[in-house]
Amino acid sequence: MKKTKIIEKVDMGSVDRLARVLGTFDENLNFLSRELGVTAYVDGVKIRVEGDGESVALGVKVLGALAGLAAQGETIDEGRTAYCIELAKDGRTEELSTLSVGAVAVTARGKQIKCKTVGQKAYVDAIKKNTVVFGVGPAGTGKTYLAVCMAVTAFKAKQVEKIILTRPAVEAGEKLGFLPGDLQTKVDPYLRPLYDALQEMLGLETYAKLMERGAIEVAPLAYMRGRTLSNAFIILDEAQNTTKEQMKMFLTRMGEGSKTVVTGDITQIDLDGKASGLVHATEILDGVEGIAVCKLTSKDVVRHPLVMRIIRAYEAAEEKNGEKREPTKRKNKDGAKSVEGE
C-alpha cells in the first residue's frame, strides 16, 4: 500500500535562527533528511518537510527543538542534530530546554562549557549535589572532561584547596615496557587526557604554577594508600581497571571537605581475569546516601557523530555474539541516588 505523502512547515522565526539550524552548507538539514528519510528544504524563514507521516512528525519535532536551541544562541552541528533525533524518537525533545541553563565552567580563553546532552546535565547536577559520584559510560561522553571542569570550578571558588588526579597504571592491551625518568615522567602517558583538560581550563601558565606549588597533584593509584585526602577534589580516571581491593582503598582515602568523582567505561576493562572494582562498587554503593551513580550511554557521545555509530556497532556485535553486558539498574528505594543518562 502506497504511503500518503505529508507536508509540514516549521517556522524558524528569523534568518539568523534559520542559518544556525541549517549549518554550514546546509549540513544539518541534509543529515536530518538522510537519517529520517524525508525531503527537507528552505521556504523563506521556514523549513518544509515532506515524507510519510511518522518521519515528518519526527522531523518537525527535531527542527522545533533545534530552533529552540538556536534561539538561545547555541551552536548547532551534526552531532547536536543526531542527538535531537534520538530524543525525538524517545519523545523527549522537551528536555533539551534544560541544557542551555548556565555554563558548567569557563576555559582560560573565555569559552563557556555547557552540557550537550541530558545525560551530561544529570551527571553535572549529581557532582554538585553529592560527595562521591561514579560516572560510567562509553568513550566520548565527557565523563573525564566534565569532572575536570567541575574540579577547576570548585578550586577557583575556594571550595577545595587542591585537585588530585589519579588512575591505575594499566596499559590498554599493549605493554609499554619500563619508562625512563622520575615518577611524574612515568605517569604522564597515563594521565594525558586529564592534563589536556586542565590546561584548557586554567591556561598553560597557571596550570604550571599550580602544579609547581602542589595545588594540583598527579599520582598513580598505588600512591594513594595510607593517605587521608582532605579539602580536595579527587578524580579517579579509568576506574574500570581498578581491582575491588584498589577501589575500596581509594574510596576510603577521602577526608573532610573533599569531593570524589570516579570515571570509567566498563566495556574497556584491561584487567587480566580480575573483577573490576568499578563494576563491583557501582553495584554495592548504588543507593548509599551521598553517593550517585551516573550511567551515560552512546546517546551522550559528544565527539564526532561517527563515534556514536562505532560504539553502537560494537554493542550490536556483542549482543549478536551473546557476549554479556552489564545491565543498567535504577533503584527506587528511599535514599537512592542512581542517575541514568539515557
C-alpha positions as CSV (number, residue, x, y, z in Angstrom):
1,M,0.0,0.0,0.0
2,K,1.4,3.4,-1.0
3,K,2.0,5.7,1.9
4,T,0.4,9.2,1.8
5,K,2.8,12.0,1.4
6,I,2.7,14.5,4.2
7,I,4.0,18.1,4.0
8,E,4.7,20.2,7.1
9,K,6.4,23.6,7.6
10,V,8.5,24.6,10.7
11,D,8.9,28.4,11.2
12,M,12.4,29.3,12.3
13,G,11.4,32.8,13.3
14,S,14.4,34.7,11.9
15,V,17.1,34.4,9.2
16,D,19.8,34.1,11.9
17,R,18.0,31.2,13.6
18,L,17.4,29.5,10.3
19,A,21.1,29.8,9.4
20,R,22.1,28.2,12.8
21,V,19.7,25.3,12.2
22,L,20.8,24.7,8.6
23,G,24.5,24.6,9.5
24,T,27.4,25.1,7.1
25,F,26.3,24.3,3.5
26,D,23.0,23.0,5.0
27,E,24.9,20.1,6.5
28,N,22.4,19.8,9.5
29,L,19.4,19.8,7.2
30,N,20.9,17.2,4.8
31,F,21.9,15.0,7.8
32,L,18.3,15.2,9.1
33,S,16.9,14.3,5.7
34,R,19.2,11.2,5.4
35,E,18.5,10.0,8.9
36,L,14.7,10.3,8.8
37,G,14.2,9.6,5.1
38,V,12.4,12.8,4.4
39,T,12.8,15.7,2.0
40,A,13.6,19.0,3.6
41,Y,14.3,22.4,2.1
42,V,14.1,26.1,2.9
43,D,10.9,28.0,2.2
44,G,11.5,31.6,3.3
45,V,12.3,31.5,7.0
46,K,10.5,28.2,7.3
47,I,11.7,24.7,6.6
48,R,9.4,22.5,4.6
49,V,9.4,18.7,5.4
50,E,7.9,16.1,3.1
51,G,7.6,12.3,3.6
52,D,5.5,9.7,5.3
53,G,3.5,10.8,8.4
54,E,5.8,9.3,11.1
55,S,9.0,10.5,9.6
56,V,7.6,14.0,9.0
57,A,6.3,14.2,12.6
58,L,9.8,13.3,13.9
59,G,11.4,15.9,11.6
60,V,9.0,18.6,12.9
61,K,9.9,17.8,16.5
62,V,13.6,17.8,15.8
63,L,13.5,21.1,13.9
64,G,11.4,22.7,16.6
65,A,13.9,21.6,19.2
66,L,16.9,22.8,17.1
67,A,15.1,26.2,16.6
68,G,14.7,26.5,20.4
69,L,18.4,25.8,20.9
70,A,19.3,28.3,18.1
71,A,17.1,30.9,19.8
72,Q,19.3,30.6,22.9
73,G,22.4,31.1,20.9
74,E,23.6,27.5,20.9
75,T,25.8,26.2,18.1
76,I,24.0,23.5,16.0
77,D,26.1,20.9,14.4
78,E,25.7,17.3,13.0
79,G,26.3,15.8,16.4
80,R,23.6,18.0,18.1
81,T,21.2,17.2,15.3
82,A,21.8,13.5,15.7
83,Y,21.2,13.8,19.4
84,C,17.9,15.7,18.8
85,I,16.8,12.9,16.5
86,E,17.5,10.3,19.2
87,L,15.5,12.3,21.8
88,A,12.6,12.8,19.3
89,K,12.4,9.1,18.8
90,D,12.1,8.7,22.6
91,G,9.6,11.5,22.8
92,R,11.9,13.6,25.0
93,T,12.8,16.7,22.9
94,E,11.4,19.0,25.6
95,E,14.3,18.1,27.9
96,L,16.7,20.0,25.6
97,S,15.5,23.3,27.0
98,T,17.4,22.5,30.3
99,L,20.8,22.2,28.5
100,S,21.4,25.9,28.0
101,V,20.7,26.9,31.6
102,G,24.1,28.2,32.7
103,A,27.6,27.2,31.9
104,V,29.4,24.4,33.8
105,A,32.7,26.3,33.6
106,V,34.7,28.8,31.5
107,T,38.0,28.0,29.9
108,A,41.1,30.2,30.2
109,R,40.2,31.6,26.8
110,G,36.7,32.6,27.9
111,K,34.8,29.7,26.2
112,Q,31.8,28.6,28.1
113,I,31.5,24.9,28.7
114,K,27.9,23.6,28.7
115,C,26.3,20.2,28.9
116,K,25.4,18.9,25.4
117,T,23.1,16.0,26.4
118,V,20.5,15.4,29.1
119,G,22.8,12.6,30.5
120,Q,25.7,15.1,30.9
121,K,23.3,17.5,32.7
122,A,22.3,14.8,35.1
123,Y,26.0,13.9,35.7
124,V,27.0,17.5,36.4
125,D,24.0,18.0,38.7
126,A,25.0,14.8,40.6
127,I,28.5,16.1,41.1
128,K,27.1,19.3,42.6
129,K,24.8,17.5,45.0
130,N,26.8,14.5,46.1
131,T,30.1,13.8,47.8
132,V,31.0,10.8,45.7
133,V,29.9,10.4,42.1
134,F,30.5,7.5,39.7
135,G,30.5,8.5,36.0
136,V,30.2,5.3,33.9
137,G,29.8,5.3,30.1
138,P,31.5,4.8,26.8
139,A,34.3,6.9,25.2
140,G,33.3,10.4,24.2
141,T,30.6,11.1,26.7
142,G,32.6,13.8,28.5
143,K,33.0,11.9,31.8
144,T,36.6,12.9,32.5
145,Y,36.4,16.4,30.9
146,L,33.3,17.4,32.8
147,A,34.8,16.1,36.1
148,V,37.9,18.3,35.5
149,C,35.7,21.3,34.7
150,M,33.8,20.8,38.0
151,A,37.1,20.4,39.9
152,V,38.6,23.6,38.5
153,T,35.3,25.4,39.2
154,A,35.4,24.2,42.9
155,F,39.1,25.2,43.2
156,K,38.5,28.7,41.8
157,A,35.6,29.2,44.2
158,K,37.9,28.1,47.0
159,Q,35.6,25.2,47.9
160,V,38.7,22.9,47.9
161,E,42.4,23.6,48.4
162,K,43.8,21.2,45.8
163,I,42.9,19.0,42.9
164,I,44.1,15.4,42.9
165,L,44.2,13.3,39.8
166,T,44.9,9.6,39.8
167,R,44.4,6.5,37.7
168,P,45.6,2.9,37.7
169,A,48.7,2.3,35.6
170,V,47.3,-0.4,33.3
171,E,48.1,-0.5,29.6
172,A,45.2,-0.7,27.1
173,G,46.0,-4.1,25.6
174,E,49.7,-3.4,24.9
175,K,52.9,-3.3,27.0
176,L,54.8,-0.1,27.1
177,G,57.8,-1.6,29.0
178,F,59.9,0.3,31.6
179,L,59.6,4.0,31.2
180,P,62.6,6.3,32.0
181,G,62.6,9.3,34.3
182,D,61.1,10.3,37.6
183,L,57.6,9.4,38.9
184,Q,56.0,12.4,37.1
185,T,57.5,11.4,33.8
186,K,56.4,7.8,34.2
187,V,52.8,8.6,34.9
188,D,52.4,11.3,32.3
189,P,51.4,9.0,29.4
190,Y,48.6,7.6,31.5
191,L,47.2,11.0,32.6
192,R,47.5,12.9,29.4
193,P,43.6,13.3,29.0
194,L,43.5,14.9,32.4
195,Y,46.4,17.2,31.7
196,D,44.9,18.4,28.4
197,A,41.6,19.3,30.2
198,L,43.3,21.1,33.0
199,Q,45.5,23.1,30.6
200,E,42.4,24.2,28.6
201,M,40.6,25.2,31.7
202,L,43.4,27.0,33.5
203,G,45.8,28.1,30.8
204,L,49.3,26.6,30.5
205,E,51.0,29.2,32.7
206,T,48.5,29.0,35.6
207,Y,48.5,25.2,35.3
208,A,52.3,25.0,35.5
209,K,52.3,27.3,38.6
210,L,49.6,25.3,40.4
211,M,51.5,22.0,39.6
212,E,54.7,23.5,41.0
213,R,53.2,24.6,44.3
214,G,51.3,21.3,44.7
215,A,47.8,22.7,44.3
216,I,47.4,20.1,41.5
217,E,48.7,16.7,42.4
218,V,49.0,13.8,40.0
219,A,49.9,10.3,41.1
220,P,49.3,6.7,40.2
221,L,46.6,5.0,42.3
222,A,49.1,2.9,44.2
223,Y,50.5,6.1,45.9
224,M,47.1,6.8,47.5
225,R,47.5,4.0,50.1
226,G,47.8,5.2,53.7
227,R,46.8,8.8,52.9
228,T,43.9,11.0,54.0
229,L,42.8,13.4,51.3
230,S,41.1,16.4,52.9
231,N,39.7,19.6,51.3
232,A,40.4,18.2,47.8
233,F,38.6,17.5,44.6
234,I,39.7,14.0,43.7
235,I,39.3,12.4,40.3
236,L,39.9,8.7,39.7
237,D,40.0,8.1,35.9
238,E,39.9,4.8,34.0
239,A,38.5,3.2,37.1
240,Q,37.3,0.1,35.3
241,N,40.9,-1.0,35.6
242,T,40.9,-1.0,39.4
243,T,40.6,-4.2,41.3
244,K,38.0,-4.4,44.1
245,E,40.7,-4.0,46.7
246,Q,42.1,-0.9,45.0
247,M,38.7,0.7,44.7
248,K,37.9,0.1,48.4
249,M,41.4,1.6,49.3
250,F,40.8,4.6,47.1
251,L,37.2,5.4,48.3
252,T,38.3,5.2,52.0
253,R,41.1,7.8,51.5
254,M,38.6,10.7,51.4
255,G,38.8,13.2,54.3
256,E,36.8,16.2,55.5
257,G,35.8,18.8,52.8
258,S,36.6,16.6,49.9
259,K,34.6,15.5,46.8
260,T,35.4,12.5,44.7
261,V,34.5,11.7,41.1
262,V,35.2,8.2,39.7
263,T,35.0,7.7,35.9
264,G,35.3,4.7,33.7
265,D,34.0,2.6,30.9
266,I,33.0,-1.0,31.8
267,T,33.3,-2.1,28.2
268,Q,37.1,-1.3,28.2
269,I,38.4,-3.4,31.1
270,D,42.0,-4.3,30.7
271,L,42.5,-6.4,33.8
272,D,43.8,-9.9,33.3
273,G,41.0,-12.1,34.6
274,K,40.3,-10.0,37.7
275,A,37.0,-8.5,38.6
276,S,36.6,-4.7,38.0
277,G,36.4,-2.6,41.2
278,L,34.3,-0.1,39.3
279,V,31.6,-2.7,38.4
280,H,31.6,-4.0,42.0
281,A,31.5,-0.5,43.6
282,T,28.6,0.7,41.5
283,E,26.6,-2.4,42.4
284,I,27.1,-2.2,46.2
285,L,27.2,1.5,46.7
286,D,24.2,2.5,44.4
287,G,21.7,3.9,46.9
288,V,24.1,4.9,49.6
289,E,23.4,8.4,50.8
290,G,25.8,11.0,49.4
291,I,26.8,8.7,46.5
292,A,25.4,9.0,43.0
293,V,25.9,6.5,40.1
294,C,25.5,8.2,36.7
295,K,25.3,5.9,33.7
296,L,25.9,7.6,30.4
297,T,25.2,5.8,27.1
298,S,26.1,6.1,23.4
299,K,23.4,8.8,23.1
300,D,25.6,11.0,25.3
301,V,28.6,10.8,23.0
302,V,29.7,14.3,22.1
303,R,32.7,13.6,19.9
304,H,32.4,13.2,16.1
305,P,29.0,11.6,15.3
306,L,30.8,8.7,13.8
307,V,32.0,7.7,17.3
308,M,28.4,7.2,18.3
309,R,27.9,4.9,15.3
310,I,31.1,3.0,16.1
311,I,30.0,2.4,19.7
312,R,26.6,1.1,18.6
313,A,28.2,-1.2,16.0
314,Y,30.3,-2.8,18.8
315,E,27.2,-3.0,21.1
316,A,25.2,-4.7,18.3
317,A,28.1,-7.2,17.6
318,E,28.3,-8.1,21.3
319,E,24.6,-8.7,21.6
320,K,24.6,-10.8,18.4
321,N,27.5,-12.9,19.7
322,G,25.8,-13.3,23.0
323,E,28.5,-11.5,25.0
324,K,27.5,-10.5,28.5
325,R,26.9,-6.8,29.0
326,E,26.5,-5.1,32.4
327,P,22.8,-4.2,32.9
328,T,21.7,-0.6,33.7
329,K,19.9,-0.5,37.0
330,R,17.7,2.1,38.7
331,K,16.9,1.8,42.3
332,N,13.7,3.5,43.5
333,K,14.0,2.9,47.2
334,D,14.4,5.8,49.6
335,G,17.8,7.4,49.5
336,A,18.7,6.0,46.1
337,K,20.9,8.3,44.1
338,S,21.2,6.4,40.9
339,V,21.1,8.6,37.8
340,E,20.9,7.2,34.3
341,G,22.0,9.2,31.2
342,E,19.6,8.0,28.6
